[in-house]
Amino acid sequence: MFLTIEADRYHAYQHLLFHMHKTRKVVFHDRLQWDVPVTGDVEIDKYDRLGPVYLIWCDASAKQFIGSMRLLPTTGPTLLDEVFRATYPSNVSLSAPSIWEVTRTCVDDAALALHHPEKTPAMAFGMIMLAVCEWCLLHGVETIVTNYEPYLARIYRRAGVEVVEIGRAEGYGRYPVCCGMVEISCKLLARMRRALDVTAPLLTGSVAGIEGYAA
Amino acid sequence: MGAARRFGLGQSGYSIPIVDKRHRRALLSLNSHRATEAWQEHLANYKVDWHDLAHLVHRKALFEAFGEHDPLPQLGPREIECLTWTARGKEAKEIAGILRISEHTVRTYLKSARHKLGGGTLSHAVSQAQRYHLIAP
C-alpha cells in the first residue's frame, strides 16, 4: 500500500522510516556514490529534520518498506535551493506554495522482487510518482520540481510523465544533474494510470474531490 | 465539538501550515459552518488561492511583528522574462509562444515571481517588480 507520512505521524511509522533511511544509504551513498550524510547504516540529511512529507510504498501490513519519495514545499528551505542551486537557470530557485520538490527517490530492489515480482524498478519509480501525483491533486500542488540525471528522463516518460528540463549543471558526480518541472494535473494522472496499468487510487481516501477521477 | 460550537465554530475547516526560507513556521486555520460535502467542493475550488493567501497573511504578520519586510528574494531570468511580458499585457499562453516553452512552465515562473514579490496578485507582482527595478517600467 501507499502511505503519506507527515511529521506528526513519524512516531507511528518509525520502522518504515528507518528502513527508508537504510535504503537511501544503499542507493545514494553505496551505489550512486553521492556526497550524502551517512551515519552507520542510514542516510539522513538536514531536510529530513524539516518535517517533510514522505510518500512510502510498503506491503499491506505496513511492515515491509518497498520504496519512497520525499516532498518539501519550495516556500521553505529545500535541497534544490541550497545544494543543487547550480542546476537552476542562473542559480535562482523557484518558490511558491503550489510548487513542491521531490527528492531522495529510492526503491528496495529485494523487497520489490519479493512483494511485486511483476514490477521492474522503473515501474516501481512510476508507481511511487503516481501516488505523489494523487497527493498533489488532493493538496493543490500544481508543480513538482526535482533533480535527476539525464537517463532518468526516459524512465519518467515510460511512466507517462513529461518532465520539462529547466536547467542542468556538472560537478556533482559522473553525470550532469538536471533540474526539471512536472505539471500536476488530472491529465497527468490519467496518462500515468494508463502507462502503469493502474485502475484504482493508490492512496486510500484520495478518491473524493479529484475531478475527472472516473476509474 | 460541543465546546467549539459554543464558541461559534462550524463543523468544517482547513488548516494550512506555512514554512518560509528562514525556518519560521505558522498555521492559518479556516473554519466554516458548511456541511461536509459542500465544504469539500468549496475547498477544492479555492484551496490553491487559500494557500497563497496564507503566505500573504504570514508576510503581513511578520511585518507587524518585526516592522520590516524580509529582503526581496532574487528573481530568476525566466521569472523576469515572464513578468516583463506580463507587464506588456501578454497572457500566459502568448508568453509561452514567445518564449517557446509550455504554458504550464510560464504559469509556474509567474507563480514563483508572485510569491517572491509578496504573494499578491500578478498585477501587484508586476508593480513591485517595476518599483524595485527588477523589470523595465
Interface residues (C-beta under 8 A of the other chain):
Chain A: L50 G51 P73 T74 T75 G76 P77 D81 Y88 P89 S90 V92 S93 L94 S95 A96 P97 S98 I99 H139 G140 E142 T143 V164 I166 M181 E183 A208 G209 E211
Chain B: I18 V19 D20 K21 H23 Q40 E41 L43 A44 K47 V48 H51 D52 A54 H55 P73 Q74 L75 G76 P77 R78 E79 I101 S102 H104 T105 R107 T108 Y109 K111 S112 R114 H115 K116
